[in-house]
Amino acid sequence: MIKIKKLSLLLMAGVWLNSCTSYKAQYSIKPEADLKPEPRDISHTFYFIGDAGNSPIGEKSKALQALEKEIVHASKHSTIVFLGDNIYPSGMPAKDDEGRKLAEYRMDIQAEIGKKFKGKTIFIPGNHDWYSDGLEGLKRQEKRVEDILGKNSFLPEDGCPLKREKINDDVDLLLVDSQWYLEDWDKHPKINTECDIRTRAQFFEEIEGYINKSQGKVLLIAIHHPLLSNGGHGGMFSLRGQLYPVGHGVPLPVLGSLVNFVRKTSGISPQDIQSKPYRELKDRLFTLAQQADNVIFVSGHEHNLQYAISRKVPVIISGSGSKTAPAGLGRDGLFSYGKQGYVKLVTGKDGSAVASFFGEENDFSAPLFRTEVLHIPTDTVHRELPQNFPASMKARVYEEDEVHKGKLYSAIWGKHYRKEYGKLIEARTVSLDTLYGGLKPLRAGGGHQTNSLRLEDKDGRQFMMREVRKGAIRFLQAVAFKDQYIQDDLEDSYTESLVMDFYTTAFPFAALAVGKLSDAIGVLHANPELFYVPRQPALGRYNDTYGDALYLIEERVTDDHGKVASFDYSDNIISTTDVLKKLRRKDKNTIDERLYIRSRLFDMLLGDWDRHGDQWRWAKSGESEGKDLYKPVPRDRDQVFSDFDGPFLGLVTRMIPGVRMMQNYTPEIRSLKWFNVEPFPLDMAVLNSHTLEDWKEEAEYIRTRISPEIVDEAFSYLPEELDPG
């Protein structure tokens, strides 16, 4: 009996500990202290409202009525985003099913608001929208919305997971169907059949790519399921929720707490953050977002308004479009409100973003909470930067202490190219505002290893500035710690220094020699040049992380380089993903297969094993037999002439399948099969009409055109300090 009483007391204590949620507005700081003004120079305005599909027949929820009034004066540079759960209880039923009339009404009153709106209206799906026949129900809802609002008003389409909308030069909007990720795909045999993304791994790769492409802009990620919640789906319940865990029927004082405790700790519901697939989703997305400084997540799912900053990432929840539920502040929460409302987010041309949270507390007359979500980016290097520099400067890729290793270490790990990394190299000094007619920074690059910066000239042509020194922590973050942000923890650690030493297996200036060799055989290429780039006013806010080092600067392999011979004078260069889409229409598009074969053989001649699909671009180059012809453009020659010497790496690269493609640059390739494992899927996708004779002829073509004199000339482009003579 005593044990039962103790258990009851513990459970009741749990009630009070978890009863900090409320329907009232809660603030971590006084609201008056954070009423930031909206940006003066507005780029775009967004209205976010979620879970708005529960209005009774003949009525319209308070939040929808308030939103309808608010948008009357909105400009065409505005977007409404309905954040999922657009139709309760179970999406859009089939035409003759019970509940179809109610579902149509609930959908139509939301879409009609968008019809009156000068801007664009977009609906994304939530979990309830999947509950009516899965993909079929989604498509029924998509058709209903598009019948009212037109094409691209329900996104992503066809039950696919992602759609990127470029709002303008300052803002991107990424629309995510998070229920696609959480669904049991075995129950949906046709899932992904109409999608370019067909695996969850590819889903994360695409999001990472979108985050990288949006650097220098505000990136809003609209996703139904929030990455953080201080409401019921996050394991926080009100006192009433503890007493009535399954509704408002019979109170269950102790049993109710036990039910909520099990829900909070077990992840029994896939719609709760504690569930395994949901945790995987939020951890991976948080980790990707932490590597940028421009990402804002906006979600529904919880029937309340919340704002939190977790792991330096802002999270907005606007899910009380027609339902209500209590919420708290928790560890990272700054604001919560448990009644109906919506969020207005205004982005500025200066890169700022301000969110205002409106609710029925004051009849939506003024924001209950307003906060600056993103700050104006500024240069935080507080010192005078010189504008004039000597014609050249000397620098090392690695400092001397980084390349000095003992005999035992070198005997086990190998010598690699440490000597070359530690050489003092003299390079031409450059002012970006005069180089190539003047370059200005656009955004940081997104490679897993290279610290790069995208630049643009006055005519809109883009260039890449890539530091010769690689980034070990970026590599570890991308490859080994995909679900956990570790960049702050591993900086200056032994792990970082070990990976940095591993990078010395790659010849640091190899890309400088590749252009001349490519020209000799007609393989397309960029044209890197070596510079010393000092910190300078032209770098602006990027002086924090760029400058005072050796960099390779080259044309970015993309559009608008029609005067560049090594791009075949093409003004239209597309990605591998895009060329594969075009190849689905073989009656209209084709690739230069012989040039691709020659390029692939050239990879093997250079020892370049890192040739996956993203290492290629495709230049539109006239027509062939009435079809648009695309020619391959290899890029990112980081692994040319690799030196994996030493017994340890020799053993590892033979035993572990995942790294068997990493082979020493020697006269003989140890294993052609493993050396070509990364480009093999692309080979299969683009080569359709080749023969063994084609490969032999192209090999002979390369042999006869790359002479010793061509090799000598190519290597003359390397820094003279590396000349052994």
N, C-alpha and C positions, 0 to 999 in steps of 0.2 A: 504493500500500500504506500509506504514511504517513497519507494522508487518511482511509483506512478505519479505521486505528487511532485517529486523532483523533476520528472520528465515534463509534467504539465507546466511547471514554473519556467523551465528552459524554453519550452515552446512559446509560452506567453512573452518571455523576454524577447524571443525572436520576432514576435508580433510588433513590439514597440520599436525594436531596432530597424525593422523594415517598414515602419509606418510613417516614414518621413515624406511620403508623396502626398500631394494635395491637388485640388482643382484650382486653388488660388495661385496667382502669380508669385513666383519665388525668385529671389535674386541673390547671387553671391556677393554682389556689391550694390550699393544704392543706385537705383535706376537713373537718378538725376546726374550721377557722375559719369555716365557713359552714353549720353544722348548726343552722339556725333552727328554733325551735319552731313547731308548727302553730298557727293562730289559736285563741284561747281560745273565742271566740263563733263557732262554725262555721255558715256559711250552707249550704254544699253540698260534697259530696266527689265527686271524679271519679276513675275508673280508666281509664287509656288504654293500650291494647295494640294493636299493629298487625302485619300480615303473619303472622297466627296460623294460617293455613290450610294447614299442611304436616305435620301429625302423621301418622305411619304408621297403617294400619288396626290397630285394637285398642290403640292407644297414645294418649297425650296429652302434648304438649310440656311441658317443665319449667316454662316460664313460665305456661302455662294451669293446670297443677296448683297452682302457687304462688298465682295469682290466685284460684282457686277456694277455697283455704284462707283467703285474706285477706278475702274478702267475706262470710264466714260471719257476722261480727259487724258488718257494715256496716248503717247505718240506712236507712230508706226515703228519706231525703234524700240519696241517692247515685245516681250514673249511671256505667255502664260504657260506654265508646265503643270499638268495634273499628274500627281506623283503615284498613281496606281491605286488599286482597289477602287476602280471607277464604277463598279456595279456590285452592290451587295444583294444577296449573300454569296452568289456563285456565278459571277460573270454573266455572259450573254447566252441564254439557253437557245436551243433550236427553235425554229419558227413556230411550231405548233405545241411546244412544251409549255407546261404550267410555269408561270412566272415571267414569260416572255414580255408581256405588256408592261409589267412593273420595271423590268430591266431596261426596256426601250425608253421608258419615261425617265428613269434615273440617268441614263446615258445622255439623252437628248437635252435635258435642262442644263447640263454642263457644257455640251458642245455648242448649244445656242448662245451661251455667253461668249464663247470664242468667235462666233459668227458676227457678233456686234462689235468686235474688237478690231482696232486698226492694225494691230501687230499680228504676230503669229501665235497660234495655239497648238500645243503638242500634248498628247496623252502618252504616258508610259504604262506598262502593265504592272500589277501587283499580284500577290499570291491568290487573292479571291478571283481575279480575272482568269486564272488558270483552272478554276474549279468546275467549269462547265465544259466537259469534253476536252480539256487540255488545249492542244493546238487548234482544234476546230472551233472551240469557243473563242479563243483569241482572235482568230481570223474573222469570226462573225462580228466581234466588237470592232475590230479594225475597219471592216467594211462599213459598219454603221457610222463610225466617226468620219470616215473619209467621204461618205455620201453627203454629210453635212458640211464639212470643212475643207474637203479636197485632199489631194495627194499629200503624203508626208505629214499628216497630222496625228497619226498613231505610229509611234516609233519605240523600239525597233520593229520592223515589219516581219511578217511570216514566222513569228516565234523565234527569231534570231536574237542574240544577246546584246549587240552593240550597234550604236549608230552615232556618228560624230556630226554635229552641226557647227559649221564655221559661222558664227554670228557676225563678226566683223574682224578688223585687224587687231582688236584689243581683247576679244572674248571668244572662247570656244565653249560649246556645250556638248558633253558626252552623255548620251542617254543609255541606260543600262537596264536590262530585264534581269533582275537578281533572282527571280523565281526560276528562270531557266537554269541557273546554277544549282539551286536547291532541289529541283525536281528529281524524282527517280526516273531516269531516262528509259529504264526497262519497260515502263508503263506507256511510253510514247515511241513506238517503232519508227514513226516518220520524223522524229525530231532531228533538226539540223539538215534535212535533205535539201532545203532551199537556202542554206546559209554557207557563207565562206568560212566561218568559224565553226569547227565541228568537235573540238575538244576543250576541256576546261583549261588545259595548259596553254592552248592557243589563245583562249579568252584573256588570260593574264598577260600573255605576250603582246596582244593587241592593245590592252589598256596601258601597259608600260610604254608602248610606242606612241600612243596618243598623248600621254603625259609628257614625253620627251619632245614631241612635235609642238606642244603648246607652251614651251618655256618662253618667257617674255610676254605672255598673255595671261589673262585670268582664265582658269579652267574650272568650269562648274560641272560636277558629276552628279547627274540626277539619277538616283537609284532608290527603288521602293524601300528596301530593307536598310535601316541605318547601321553604321559601323559601331555605334555606341548608343546606349539608351539608358535613361534613368526612369524608365517606366516599366510596365508589366513584362514586355519582351526582353528587358534587361535584368529582370529579377527583382524589381522594386515594386512593392505593392502598398496600397493605402490600408489603414486600419479596417475600413469596410471590406476591402478585398481579402483581408485575412479572415474576417468573420463569414464572408459570403464568397468562397473561392470559385463557385460554379454558377454564380448569378445572384439574384436578389430574393431567393426563396427562403429556405430554412437556414438560420445561422448555424455554423459549425465552428465554434470558437477555437478549440485545440486542433481538431482534425483539419480545419481550414489552413492553419499555419503549417501543418505537416504537408498538406497537398502543395502549397506554394513553395515550401522548402525543397520538396522533391523536384518540382518544376524548375526551380532556380539552379539546383546543383546537378541534375541528371541530364539536362538538355533533351528531355523526352519529346518535346515538340520541335520539329524542324523550323518552326517560325520564331523560336527563341534564340537569342544570341549564344546561349550555352550549348546549343546542339553542335555536333561535330562539323557538318558541312557549312553551317553559318559561321562558326569560328574560323574555319579555313578561309572563307571568303573575306571576312573582315580583317583578319590578320594580314593576308596577302595585300589587300588594297591599302591598308594603313601603311605597310612597309613601302609600297611603291610611292604613295603620296608623300611620305616623309623625306624622300630623296629630292623633292621639289619644294618650292615655296609659293606656289601659285594655285594650289588645288583647294576647292571647297566642295564638300559633299552635302547634298540636299536630299532629304528622304521623307517618306511618309511612314506607314505601318503602325507607329504608335499614334493613338488618337489624342494628340496634344501638340503643343509647341515646345520645342527645346532648343537650346543653343549650348554647345560645349566645345572646348578645345582640348583634344586628347592627342598626345604624342606630337604636339605642335601643328596638328591638322584641325581646321575648323569643321564642325559638324552641325548642320541645321536640320531640325525635324519640323515638318509642317504637315501633320497628319490628322488634323481635326477639322476637315472640311465638312463633315456631317455627323461625326461621332465624337465623343469625349471620353477621356480617361485621365486619372491623376498621374502626376509625374513629380519627381524630386530633382535635386541638384547633384547628388552623388559627389564623387571625387573631382570630376572635371567639368561639371555643369556650371554655367554662368547664369542661366535663366530657364525657367519652366513655367508652363501654364496649361491647365487641364481642361479648358473649355474650347469652344469652336474658335477658329481663327485662320489666318494665312500669313505668309511672309512676302514682303516686298524687298527685293535686293537690287541695288543700283550700283552699276560699275562705272568707274571713271576712266577717261582716256589716259590718265596718269598711272593706271594700274591698281587703283584703290577699289574697294568694294564695301558698301555699307548695307547692312540688313536691318529692316524694321519689322517687328512682330506685332500684328494687329489681332485683337481679340474682343469678345463680346463684353468684357469687364467694363469698358467705357463706351460700349456701342460702336466699336471700331472707329471712334472719332480721332484717335491719335495713337501712336505706337505705345504699346505697353513696355517695349524694350527696343532700343536701337544700339547697334554696335558696329564699329569698323572691323570688318572681317579680314580684309587684306589691307596692309599699309602701303603707302607710296614707296616704291623701291628707291633707295638713295645709295650713293657711294659712301661707304663707311670708313674708307681710308682717309683719315683726317690729317693730311699733310700736303704740303706743296708738291706737285708733280712737275718734273721738268718737261719742257716742250722741245728742247733741242738736245740731240744726242750725238756722240761720236759716230763716224761712218760705220764702224764695226765694233763688236765686243766679244770677249771670250767667256765661255761658260762650259760647264760639264753637265751631262745628263744626270749622273749620280755624283755625289760627293766622294772624295777619296776614301773616307772611312766606310762607305757603303760597299765599295768594291774590293776592299782589302780583306781577304779571307786567308785563314791558316792553311797549311799543307794538308792536314787531315780533312778539313771541311771540303777543300777543292778535290781531294782524292775521292771522296764519297759523292759529292754533289756535282762535280765537274767544274770546268773553268768558264764555259759558255763564252759570252762576249763581254765579260766584266771589264776587260782592259779598254774596250772601245767605249763603254758607258762612262768610264772614269777619265777619258781623254779630255783635255782642255781644247775646245773647238772654237775657232774664230768664225763668226757669222756676221753677215750684213745686218746692221741695225735698221729698224723700220718704224716709221710713224704711220699709223693706220690711216690717218686722215689725208695722206698723200699717196699711199700705195695703190696702184692700179686706178689712179684718178680719184682716190678717196674712198675708204671703207668705213662703215659704221656697224657696231655690234647689233645683232638682232636678238639672239637668245643663246643660252648655253646648250651645248650638245648633249646627247643622251647615251653615249656609248658606255659599255660595261667596263672598259679599261682606259680609254683615252679621255683626257681632259680637253674638251674642244669647245669652240665658240663659233657660231654662225655669223658671217659678216655679209654686208650687202653694199654694192656700189650705187652711184647716183642713178644708174639706168635700171636698177632692180636685179642685176645679176648677183648671184650669191656665191660666197666662198666659205671654205672651212679653215679655221685656224686650229691646228691640232698639236698639243704639246708632245714633244718627243718622249718625255718621261710619262710613264703610265701611272694609273691610280690603282693601287692594290686593294684598297678598301672598297672601291666601287665594284671591283671584280668579285670580291668575297660576298658583298651584299647581293649581287645579282645571281651568283651561282650557288653559294653555300648557305646563305641566310635569307631565303626568299620570304619567310614569314615573320622575320624579326629584324628590326632596325638595329644595326650594330656599328654604324659609322662613327658615332661618338665614343663607343667603348673600345674599339680596336685601334684607334689612332695612336701612333707611336708605340705600338706593341710589337712583340717578337713575331707574332703571326703576320703582321703587316710587312715587317722587314724580310720575312721568309718568302712571301709572295713577290715582293719587289725584286728579290734576288732571282726568283724563278723567271721573271720577265727578261733577264739578261740572256735567256736562250734565244731571243729574237734579235736580229741585227738591227740596231737603232735607226740607221739611215738608208735602209735597203730601198725604200720607195723612190729615192732620188735616182737610182740606177734603172728602174723598171721602165720609165718612159721611153728611153732610147731603144731598149730592147723591143718594146711593144711596137714602136714605129717601124722597126726593121721588118716586122711580119704582118703589119696591118691590124694589130689588136688595139682596140680603143682604150683610152685611159685618161685620167686626170694628170695635171702637171704640177706636182708639188715643188716648192722652193723652200730652202732653209733660211730662217731669219732668227735673229735675236730680237724679241719683242719686249721692250721695257715697259714698266707701268707708265701710263701717260694719260692725259686728259681725254683722249679719244676713246679709251676703254670705259670711261664713265663708272657706273656702279659695278662693272665687272673687274675693277682693279682689286677687289677683295680676293679673287680666286685665280686671276690670270695676270700674266706679265712677269718680267724679270726672268725669262727662261728661253730656251730654244724651242722654236715652233716650226712646223711645216704648214705652209699656207698654199691652198690649191683651189681650183674651181670646185664648187659643190656639184655633184653629178645630178643635175636637175635641169629644168627648163631654162630658156633664155640665154644659152651659150652657143648661139648659131654661128658665131664667128670662130669657134674653136675647132681646128682640123681634127684633133684627137677625139672629138665627140661626133665626127662625121658631119660637122656643121649642122647638127640637129638642134632645133629649138624646142623639141618635144621629147622629154626623157621621162620614163615612168618606172615604177617599182616592179619587182618580180610578181608581187601579188596582183598588180594591175595587168601585167602582160599575160599572166595565166588566165585571168578573166577574159581577156580579148581572144586568147587561143581557143576558147570554147566556141567561138564563131570562126571556124577554120575557113569558111568561105569568104571571110572578110579580112582576116589577119594571119600573118605568118612571121616566123623568125628566120634569121640567117643561120641555118643549122651548121653550115660549113665553118662560118666564123666562130660559132659557139664551140665546135669541136677543136678548132685551132686554139681558142682561148683556154679551153680545158687542158689541152696538151701543154700549153705554155705554163699553166699553174704547176703542172708536174715538173717541168723543167726548172722552175724557180723554187721548188720545194714548198709551195704555198698550199698547205693542207686546210686552211680555214676559209673554205669557199661555199658556205651555206647560202641559201637563197637571198638573204638580205645583203650579201656582198656583191650583188649584181644589180645594175640598172639597164634599161633598154631604150635605145635611141631610135625614134621613128625616122626612117631613112628611105623615103620614096615608096615605090610600089614594086611588087614582084608578081607577075602573072595576074594583075588586077587586084591584088591584095595589098593592104598596108604592111610594109616590111619593118620589122624591129631588129636592131642589131645589139648584141650584148656589149655592155660596158663593165668590165671588172673594176671593183673599187676596194679600198682598204687593204693595201698590201702590207699588213703588219707582220705576217709570219713568214716572209720570204727569207730563205737561207737560214732556217732555224738550226740551232746547235744544242741538241739534247744529249750532250756528252755526260760522262760520269756513270758509274755502275748503278746508282740508285734510280736515276731517271730511266736508264736503259732497261732496268727490271720492271719498273712501274709501267712504262709505255708498251711493254710486251704482255704483261699479266692482266691489266685492267682494260676491259673492252672499251670503256668510255674515253680513253686517251690513247688508244692504239694508232690513231691517225697522226699523232705527234711523232714525227720521225726525223732523224738527223739528215741534214743536207749533205748527201754523199753522191758519188757517181751512180750508185744503184739504189733504187727505192726498195726498202726492205719488204714491204707488202703493198702492192698496188690496190688490193681490195680495201685494206684498212685506211690507206692514205686518202682514198676517195670516198670514204663513208659519208662525209658531210654533204658534198655536192651530189651524191648519187640520186636522192629523190628529185632534185631539179633536173638532172640528166634524163631521168625517166619521163618527166613531165613535158620537156620541150623537144626532145629528139624523137622524131617519128618516122623519118624517111632516110635514115643513115645506114651505111654498111661498114663493114670492117675496112673495106678498101678506102672509104672516105677518111678514116682515121690514119691509115698508112700514108695516104697522099698528103694530108695535112702535116703529119710528122716529118715527112721528107721536105715539105715546104719550109718548115721552121729550120731544119738542119742546114739547108742550103743558104739561108738568108741571115742567120746569126753567125757571123764569122768571128774569128779572134779579134779582128780590128773593131768590129761593132761592140764586142764585149769590153774591150779596152776603153773605147769612147764612152760607153755607158757608165763604167766605173770611175771615169774621170769627173763625174758629177758629184761624187762623194767628197766630203771634207778632206782637204789635202793632208790633214794631220793623221788620217787613217792609212795613208800610203806607206806600206812597210819599207819601201825603198827610201 
